[in-house]
Structures are given as C-alpha cells and as structure tokens.
Amino acid sequence: MINEKLPKIWYGGDYNPEQWDKEVMNEDMRMFKLAGIDVATVNVFSWARQQKNEDTYDFSWLDEIIDKLYENGTYVCLATSTGAHPAWMAHKYPDVLRVDFHGRKRKFGGRHNSCPNSPTYRKYSTLLADKLAERYKDHPAILIWHVSNEYGGYCYCDQCEDGFRKWLQERYTTLETLNKVWNTSFWGHTFYEWEEIVSPNALSEEWGVDNTNFQGISLDYRRFMSDSMLECYKLEYNAIKKHTPDLPITTNLMGLYKELDYFKWAKYLDVISWDNYPSLDTPISLTAMTHDLMRGLKQGQPFMLMEQTPSQQNWQPYNSLKRPGVMKLWSYQAVARGADTVMFFQLRRSVGACEKYHGAVIEHVGHEHTRVFRECAELGTELHKLSDKLLDTRVEAKVAIVFDWENRWAVELSSGPTVALKYVDEVHKYYDALFQQNIQVDMIGVDAELSGYDIVIAPVLYMIKQGYAKRVEDFVHAGGTFLTTFFSGIVNENDIVTLGGYPGELRKLLGIWAEEIDALFPDKRNQIVMSEQWGELEGEYQCGVLCDIIHSEGAEIKAVYGSDFYTGMPALTVNTFGSGQAWYVATSPEPSFLQGLLRQLCQDKGIIAPIAAVPGVELSIRSKNMENYLFLLNHNEHEATVEIGNLRTSNLITDQKIENTVTLPAKGVVIMKKH
C-alpha cells in the first residue's frame, strides 16, 4: 500500500483553505466527515504565501491547516508549492521567466511559468522543499509528498539553449558524432563549435506544432526538455528524502500528455499519480487505456488517481456536467484498472479566477444538500467498505501493447508521409479492439520485460532503439506472438533511416520487405481482402491512412490489398520465427478487422475473456492471493444484462446476491468476488 498509516483506498482531493476564513474551514471539516474524505492535498500553489522574499518564510498558516485537518481525521498529501513562482522572484530575478516557442520572454503570470534551467528557480524551489520536509518530517498527518504540479511546457531561453549544448556534449561527446547522428550535411548544417547550436523553435528550425526541418535536433530538444523538468523534480525529491526517507514522493502526471517521457520519469516516482479529465465524448476505451498506461509506468504497481472533477471542468470548450452516476462510474473505472486512491480537484470551489467554475465536492452554495455532494458521500461510504478487499490487488494481463514517448515524438515530427498519422490514435485502435472483447492489457515501455506475456503488440514502431529488435526476436523465438504495423522499423533512436530496406532491423523477424509507403487522402480507402477465411476473418475490410507496399521474404500472406496499382500485394502477413510468430499489418484497418484478428491471436494463445462482452459494459479484474475481484461498469444510457455463467456470488457494493446473470442499471457498477 502507499502508506500503512492509512490502509484503505484514499478518498479526498485538493484543498485550498488559505483562500477562505477559519469559519469556512470549520464547516469543511464537518462536511468532510459526512463525505468520507480522509486525505487532503494542500499547499499546491502557495509559494507566495510561504515566502515573501529571499529570506523570509512563514509556515504558521500551514501549521494551522495541517493540524486542523489531522485533528478532524483527515490526513495530508503535502505539496511543495513549486508549480508557480512568486511575483517578487520574477521581478527581481528575470532568469526564472520562460521564453516561448516564438522567442518572446514572458512576464509574471499564469502557472508552470518557470524556466526549468533557471539557476534561481532551481535554488529556491529546492530550498523550499528542504524547509518543508525539515519542518513536517515528524508530523503524523503527512502520508505522501506531492512535488510541484503537472509539470509541462517547454522553454527556449538563452540558459536553456546553453543547457541544451551541455546536454548534447554529455550525450554525444564530440561534434563529429553529433553531426553524424543529426545528418547535418543536409542543408549545410554542419557544426564546428558547440556554441553554434541553437534551440529549435520558430526562430530557427520549427514552425507550428510538430513541423521541423531537422527531426534529429527537434527530437533531442524534446528529450532535453523532459530531462530538464525531471532534474527539477529530482532536486526537490532528494531534498525531501534527506528528511523523510520512508515517506513516498510523487508528482501528478497527465496521462497521454505529449511533452514528457513518463516512462523515464516513473523511475523517480515512488508511486505514480495522475489527473484524469475526459470529456463526455471521450471514448471510454481511451480513458481505460490511459489508466492502464499509468499503471504500466511502474510494471503494474497500483497508482493514485490524484485529480478528477466531481462534476464539471472549467477549461474545455464545453464544460458539461457529469450526469448522475458518472462520477461514481468513472471513479470505479480508475479503481478497476489499478488506482488505490480516488481524489478530486477540488474539495471546495474557488471564489475567483479561472477555476471558480471547476467542480468541487463542496459547491459555492456551501452546504451538503447538493446532488454532487450526495454522490460523493455515497462513494466515500462504498470505498470505505471495499478497501480491505481491493487494496493492493493487481491487474494481470497476458497481452501487452508497447507505448513509447520518444517514438511518438519521432512519428509526429516526421516530414511525411502523412499528417493524418497520429501515434496515440493508432495505439488506441489496437487497445480498443481488445477492450471491446474484455481482454485485459498491460501498456508497457520499450524497457519492459517481455517474457511474461503471450502477445506483444507494437503499433507504428517507427523508431527501433538499440537492442530492441534483438529482444523482440528472443521473445518470438521463445514462443511469443509479436504484432507490429505499417511505418515500423524505419529509423534508429536518432531518427536516421536504417538502410537496406524497410522495416529495417525487424525485416528478418517479420519476413517481409516494404518497398514503398502510400499515403491515402482522408476521403480515400483501400481494402484488405482475406486470402481465405481465418477464424472470423473473411471477405473484405476497409483500410486507410497509410498502405505499405510489401513483398514476402518468407512470411505467409494472409490478406492482400483490394484496389489501386498494388492490388493483390500483401496487406497482412505472419512469419514463423523459432517457436513463435511475427505478424505485420501493412495498413490501418477498420475496427471489425482488428477485433477479428486479435480475437483469433488470443484464442490461439488460450487467452479467453472471463465473461462474454456486452456493448458498453467494461470489464476489469484485480487479483490478490488467488482471489479475483471482477468489475462490471455499464457506460450505457440504459440497463444492460451480462451473462456470468455458473458464477454464484454477490455485488460487493450492495451485498445483493448474483447468480448466472447480472443486470446493471444505466451508469451502474457491480464488483464481484470470483474464485
């Protein structure tokens, strides 16, 4: 568990009582008890309150808040406040201010407004974390440390540019090596001095989002920025660990957020935490995939749902209310996929500024007689009841999907073959095909051990990092099933094409050669035509985005293209390699094709869904000590009936007996114990 002081599923959220008077906080304590709130995240954006100049600190107000919470039965997730520097710092030390993509130096304002390579920011943020840890190291209320908040946003200032050059020297040692891996002979970009290298932004190599003249330079700047912010986090992490070595430390990630390599960050988080903010029209399977990705950052370790809204968000174009039952449904979705906390932003609504219309457990009306509060209190009661069963259970899967941030950057920085290729979309297509069939999935990085899986799927594996092809070959040779897709095996980790024919280092494993890559316009389609029936796959299916024009070099052809000049050429192949199989999907197929393909691959490996799928009903299983807890979540607007076979059990939420079938109301949740 995250901290044995509170051996249950934590329930709470962000709390900012410094924004109100003491009478309001007293009333909050009463309502927290009604709602079952037992953890409050405090001090997230209070740097200016704690430090009014270089030498003056005031923690007395924070002492009162922490003491008050603890006296009333609420533990504390203590943040370091370093997500937004104070105005005095920006005024006196302008090196803390970021320079944007267009080369404009910002003034004070907003948040995430600090240059990650600013000596001033690093000095004072580390010092603040140190002082907080020293002051509260023995306070019994503190469960976990929360460093900064939602790291993100690149900087292009002179000190970042200088830091980039130092980072490059450490990575490549010599300019000769750098010129080679960046292919700087193109367009006369050869560098003779490190000082000649500049940041890739709108003033140099880039224009717009993911448009660049030099992919190698832009890819490395993304790596550098992710590392720079990680270094800021690590400075605070180490300052805190010096005083509280046994308390866990985290920072709240943002799921599929593009700018930071979360697999690299995960090594320095004691527990993963993340903020979940889907819209009403976000595909349910995309949210599920993101939960699974966050769980996968630390090889299946339970994670923290650090933020979600109880009702509505403030920052989307259309901030719809969560309909009755949806907050509870989406909370249980997080728990079903590995969360050991359910926490909100925020516990009480702010009275001013941009988040005053962001939902909260306690609304502006200030009392408990609201729909949102009643739903939150109901969930708090249920989580308290379920905690002893669900805490520390794990999600187990025999199918893994590979997700790699650096590969994502490289794919979408690529100048061609199509602007329609979006890495997350292609990964999600494969995830969704399994999700719709109740097959559980682990989302893994390229460093993950593969031997524990029967099937590994790596959509659009454009970048092959050093040694990865050999690891995949070993996995397949030992009996595993590997599947990858079009636009894979093209470049190395420096975004330099692997010569000798696509798919590069994967060519022998896959038994194919991809001669050309055809980009289809959005309104154009080709067809995948099965050579013969295989499992449920027969006949013709639509495909688009890209079509690799491939030749078999030993692979069996399972399907061909149905139109254009490459009619009859392979579209789906499988190659026997050692004791296993390597599949290649040469285009982006329609969902029914992927469902049929993955269903058959799973059946061939003996991977069978525990319960037959019902449209709109999500399934997940968490397990511990030979006991399985099966979650059924009805995302439909109508009730749904699910066949559960000979299972005789009960709904752990309601204690209602269940035999053979279970009927879930619209937005309903059932949790069953399954031996």
C-alpha positions, 0 to 999 in steps of 0.5 A: 500500500502507499502508506500503512498509516492509512490502509484503505483506498484514499478518498479526498482531493485538493484543498485550498483553505488559505483562500477562505476564513477559519469559519469556512474551514470549520464547516469543511471539516464537518462536511468532510466527515459526512463525505468520507474524505480522509486525505487532503492535498494542500499547499499546491500553489502557495509559494507566495504565501510561504515566502515573501522574499529571499529570506523570509518564510512563514509556515504558521498558516500551514501549521494551522491547516495541517493540524486542523485537518489531522485533528478532524481525521483527515490526513495530508498529501503535502505539496511543495508549492513549486508549480508557480513562482512568486511575483517578487522572484520574477521581478527581481530575478528575470532568469526564472521567466520562460521564453516561448516557442516564438522567442518572446520572454514572458512576464509574471503570470499564469502557472508552470511559468518557470524556466526549468534551467533557471539557476534561481528557480532551481535554488529556491524551489529546492530550498523550499522543499528542504524547509518543508520536509525539515519542518513536517518530517515528524508530523503524523498527518503527512502520508505522501509528498506531492512535488510541484504540479503537472509539470509541462511546457517547454522553454527556449531561453538563452540558459536553456539553449546553453543547457541544451549544448551541455546536454548534447556534449554529455550525450554525444561527446564530440561534434563529429558524432553529433553531426553524424547522428543529426545528418547535418550535411543536409542543408549545410548544417554542419557544426564546428563549435558547440556554441553554434547550436541553437534551440529549435523553435520558430526562430530557427528550425520549427514552425507550428506544432510538430513541423521541423526541418531537422527531426534529429535536433527537434527530437533531442530538444524534446528529450532535453526538455523532459530531462530538464523538468525531471532534474527539477523534480529530482532536486526537490525529491532528494531534498525531501528524502534527506528528511523523510526517507520512508515517506513516498514522493510523487508528482501528478502526471497527465496521462497521454500528455505529449511533452514528457517521457513518463516512462523515464520519469516513473523511475523517480516516482515512488508511486505514480499519480495522475489527473484524469479529465475526459470529456463526455465524448471521450471514448471510454476505451481511451480513458481505460487505456490511459489508466492502464498506461499509468499503471504500466509506468511502474510494471503494474504497481497500483497508482493514485488517481490524484485529480478528477472533477466531481462534476464539471471542468472549467477549461474545455470548450464545453464544460458539461456536467457529469450526469448522475452516476458518472462520477461514481462510474468513472471513479470505479473505472480508475479503481478497476484498472489499478488506482488505490486512491480516488481524489478530486480537484477540488474539495471546495470551489474557488471564489475567483479566477479561472477555476471558480467554475471547476467542480468541487465536492463542496459547491459555492452554495456551501452546504451538503444538500447538493446532488454532487455532494450526495454522490460523493458521500455515497462513494466515500461510504462504498470505498470505505467498505471495499478497501480491505478487499481491493487494496493492493490487488493487481491487474494481470494481463497476458497481452501487452501493447508497447507505448513509447514517448520518444517514438511518438515524438519521432512519428509526429515530427516526421516530414511525411508521409502523412499528417493524418498519422497520429501515434496515440490514435493508432495505439488506441485502435489496437487497445480498443479492439481488445477492450471491446472483447474484455481482454485485459492489457498491460501498456508497457515501455520499450524497457519492459520485460517481455517474457511474461506475456503471450502477445506483444503488440507494437503499433507504428514502431517507427523508431527501433532503439538499440537492442530492441529488435534483438529482444523482440526476436528472443521473445518470438523465438521463445514462443511469443506472438509479436504484432507490429504495423505499417511505418515500423522499423524505419529509423534508429533512436536518432531518427536516421533511416536504417538502410537496406530496406524497410522495416529495417532491423525487424525485416528478418523477424517479420519476413517481409520487405516494404518497398514503398509507403502510400499515403491515402487522402482522408476521403480515400480507402483501400481494402484488405481482402482475406486470402481465405477465411481465418477464424472470423476473418473473411471477405473484405475490410476497409483500410486507410491512412497509410498502405505499405507496399510489401513483398514476402521474404518468407512470411505467409500472406494472409490478406492482400490489398483490394484496389489501386496499382498494388492490388493483390500485394500483401496487406497482412502477413505472419512469419514463423520465427523459432517457436513463435510468430511475427505478424505485420499489418501493412495498413490501418484497418477498420475496427471489425478487422482488428477485433477479428484478428486479435480475437483469433491471436488470443484464442490461439494463445488460450487467452479467453475473456472471463465473461462474454462482452456486452456493448458498453459494459467494461470489464476489469479484474484485480487479483490478490492471493488467488482471489479475483475481484471482477468489475462490471461498469455499464457506460450505457444510457440504459440497463444492460444484462451480462451473462456470468455463467455458473458464477454464484456470488454477490455485488460487493457494493450492495451485498445483493446476491448474483447468480448466472446473470447480472443486470446493471442499471444505466451508469451502474457498477457491480464488483464481484468476488470470483474464485 
